[in-house]
Amino acid sequence: MTSTRSIRRRTAAAALALTGLAGVLTACGPSGESANQDGAVTLTYWMWDSAQLPGYQACATDFEAANPDIKVNIEQYGWGDYWTQLTARMVAENAPDVFVDHTQQFGKFVEFDQLLDLDPLVERDGLDLEIYQEGLAGLWEGPESGRYGLPKDWDTEGLFYNEALVQEAGYTAADLDTLEWNPTDGGTFEAFLARLTVDEAGVRGDEEGFNPDDVAVYGMGYGEAGAGYGQVQWSPFALSNNWTYADESPWPTSFNYGDPALIETIRWYRSLIEKGFMPPFAVATSGIGATDALANGAYATLVEGSWNARNLIEREGVDLQVAPTPVGPSGQRASVLNGLGDSIWAGTPNPEEAWLWVKYLASPECQLSVAQTATVFPAAIEATDRAIVAFNDLGINAEAFSVHIEDGTTVPSPVVDQWAQLTTIMQPTMDKIFSFGDEPESLEQANERVNKLWE
C-alpha cells in the first residue's frame, strides 16, 4: 500500500520538475574538481555560527593530520544567507559536501532526496548512537527510514537577566531558581516580572500609580511572536503547562495549536503586555534586537537559548547571568530540546571522504575539543559534562540549561517536511494575537489549516 507521505514526495518532485528544478533531484556532482594537484581530496564544509568556527577549525586541523589525503575547507555564512545559498547551490548541483543542518530545515531536503542516508554507513562502521544525549540521534531519522545527520550539539532555553536590575528589585540568584508560573495569576514568576518593571516615573509594576503605557524597563522582553515554534518566547511556559506540539515527534502529522493548554498559555503570556510587564508587539519588533534591549537595560529578563550564552554574558558594560526557566502547572520546568547535526549532500563526488569527516565531527574526540571552547553543549554525553565545566569556569551558569537534561524535562523539537508552509499559517496568526488584532481562540482555526497540510 502506498503511503500518503510517499505520494507527497512524488508530487513534490513533480512540482520541482515543472518549475525547471528537476536537476535538484538528480544528485549529480558539482562541475568543479574536488581534488588538489597533490591528489588530496578537498571537502567543503558549511556552517553559520562564526562563534563556533575556531572550535571546528581545530577539529579540521586534527582531522587533516590523521587523514593527510583529505583537506577540509570551512565556509561560514550568516544565518539569513545560509539557507538561501544552500538551496540555490543544491539547485545548481554544486552544494557543499557536508553542512551543518537544522531540524526545521532538513525535512525539505529529505523530501527532495538531497541528503545521503547515513544508516548503512553507521551500521557498517558500528557507530554507537548511545553516546549522545537521549533523543538527539532520533531527531535525524527519516519519516519512513534512513538517517540524515549525526548529532552535533544540543540546546535548551534559560532566563537571562540583568544582575543589577534583579538585585535592585530585591531578588537573589537563588530566588530565581524557585520561581513558578500558572495561567491564572502568573504565580511568583509574574510577581517577579511586575517587580522588575519600572515606568518612566520610577514606579514599579507592583506599586500603586504604575503607568503601563510609559515603561522605562520591561520585566521581560521578546523579539517576535514565535510563529508555530515559540522557542525563545512562549514555549517554556506552554510546554510546562502540559502542552505538546504535535501527536508525535519526529515527523508528526497532527499539531496541537488549538489545545486549550496552549490557548490559555498564550492568553496569559499576552496579558503581560497589557499589564506593561512586556513590551507591545510594535515595540518588540521595532528593529532593536531583544538581546540588545536586554544588554542596554530596556529589558530586565529575556528567554533565550544556550547558543547565545557567551554572546550575552560576555557583553561589556553590563552584568548578565542566566537562571532556569520557571516551574509550570505540570510541576516541572520545560524546554525544547533541539540539536544541530552534520549532513552530507547526496550529490557529493566524495561520499566516503565526507563520511569520514562527519563521523569525526560526531566523535567524542572532536566534541570534547569543542566543549573546551564553551560556545555550545556538544551532543556526546562526556563532552556535555566537559562543556558544563568550561561554561562555569567562565562564570556562566551552565546548570540553567543542563537542568532540563538532568531532570528529563525536555521536549523534542518538531521535525516536519513542511515547516515553511506551517510557518506561513502560524506566523500571521501569532502576530495578530500579540498585536491584539485577534483573540487566542483563533489558534483553533489556524490549527485546522495546519493539519490540512498533512491530509
Secondary structure by P-SEA (a helix, b strand, c coil): cccaaaaaaaaaaaaaaaaccccccccccccccccccccbbbbbbbbccccaaaaaaaaaaaaaaacccbbbbbbbbcccaaaaaaaaaaaacccccccccccccaaaaaaacccccaaaaaaaacccccccccccccccccccccccccccbbbbbbbbbcaaaaaaacccaaaaabbbbccccccaaaaaaaaaccccccccccccccccccccccccccccccccccccccaaaaaaaccccccccccccccccccaaaaaaaaaaaaaaaaccccccccccccccaaaaaaacccccccccccaaaaaaacccccccccccccccccbbbbbbcbbbbbbccccccaaaaaaaaaaaacaaaaaaaaaacccccccaaaaaaaaaaaaaaccccccccccccccccccccccccaaaaaacaaaaaaaaaaccccccaaaaaaaaaaaccc
